[in-house]
Amino acid sequence: MRLYSSWVSLVAICFVSFVFFTFGCSSDNATSPVGGDLDREVGADIEEFDTEVSSESDLEPAEEQDVTEEAEQAEESDFEPSDENLWNKLALHLDDPIQQGDVVRTAIDRPMLAGNSTGTAALTAFGWDSVNADEPYVWHVDLETGVHQRIFTTGDAFATGENFCMDEDWCQFIGYDPTGEEWLILGPQSSSLMWLKEQSDGTWESRLTAVSGTRPSNSAIDYSYTVDWSNRRLYIYGYSVPTGGGSRLYGLDIDQGEWTLIADDVPPVTSNGLVVANNMLYSFGGLTDDPQGSGELVTAGVVTTLNPEDGSFTSVALPEELASREKISCAWNESRGKIFVFGGATVRDYWDESQNDYHNDLWTYDPSSDSWAAWTLDFGGSTLAEPDEYGDRAFDGNPDGPDFGNHRSIMTYDSAQDRLILMGRVPRYTGEQIFFLDLTVFSP
């Protein structure tokens, strides 16, 4: 019962976050997807979510999998990990007649960011303008100037009220196709894939591709997914349902619009980092169903490698420093042959955040040798608020650093400028922000 209530709390918290902002892992050949609309009034009935329970078989815990006793020791590197804040915050300027504040507009479900192949622009959400006859638009960020604005689209687009998940416009996925120089927008439940391309005259024209096949339950939320543009596939592994973590692996043929259930017995997980590298999927940390059957979610503490062809998998333990974390973000850097892994949280008490551990460190994982190296250590600057009437203390993130607390972040590798791009919500009042880390500051 506590698990079910926790899931309902997740939905309720997402809803509250949505209202607040309305008023106030990827590869280097596949920049990360995105989503969300913050302008439309949402009348979601939370009580309806309370009674919705999926009957899919993926809601049952999978059999406990064997995990190696210890992870490989961190590999030797040519530099000492830095304890300084090497991230640079993008100075945002929201240029909009309605929305106010210098905060990235993104999905209610989780932050998402898709950058183009030149590292100059990103999309963060799709929506409809209710003032102008529900005209469709996307939220665009100029990564050079920081200007954040709506761009209205022409052509065929999602109709108002399109269901991305849970009968809402949540759970939007957005990516950038470097081959066709088009943006891709969809959701796990959307009726189509929406393609968007900037034209020579400055207009943004969209087209739709119908979808078919087997998809996750409409009751799922908080998805982890990644795009493999080399093989033209999108993968879902990791999501939350009322009874725990999702134990199914899904694939989408991007060109054909066909969803496939690849495997229905992978380890259940949610709040995990997911990335595709060398034609394999890698899942980092997160939460999983308690193998003891308590009904609670427990720390996964593993790196799970999945074959996207048949769903076969292996799991090895994370290093001790990372083993208790959820909400890790990650990005594949093919030229270095490494997966960058950022931050995450160890959550013991949702209300009293002084009981939790929040991280802003950066690691690399070498999948060929199953070895780890620390690039930056946790740095300071964040504080805890004074105790409230119940004795609980809230976390105040350092606004100049990527201190996301208990919030998920998303990271992508920008090969054009050899840097990491990271977005997440800095609590309590600074909202979604974008940060860059120039990797050339490290020795090769």
Secondary structure, 3 states (H helix, E strand, C coil): CHHHHHHHHHHHHHHHHHHHHHHCCEECCECCCCCCCCCCCCCCCHHHHHHCCCCCHHHCCCCCCCCCCCCCCECCCCCCCECCCCCEECCCEECCCCCCCCCCCCCCCCCCCEECCCCCEEEEEEEEECCCCCEEEEEEEECCCCEEEEEEEEECCCCCCCCCECCEECCCEEEEECCCCEEEEECCCCCEEEEEEECCCCCEEEEEEECEECCCCCCCECCCEEEECCCCEEEECCCEECCEEECCEEEEECCCCEEEEEECCCCCEECCEEEEECCEEEEECCEEECCCCCCCEEECCEEEEECCCCCCEEEEECCCCCCCCECCEEEEECCCCEEEEEEEEECCCCCCHHHCEEEEEEEEEECCCCEEEEEECCCCCCEECCCCCCCCCCEECCCCCCCCCCCCEEEEEECCCCEEEEEEEECCCCEEEEEEEEHHHCCC
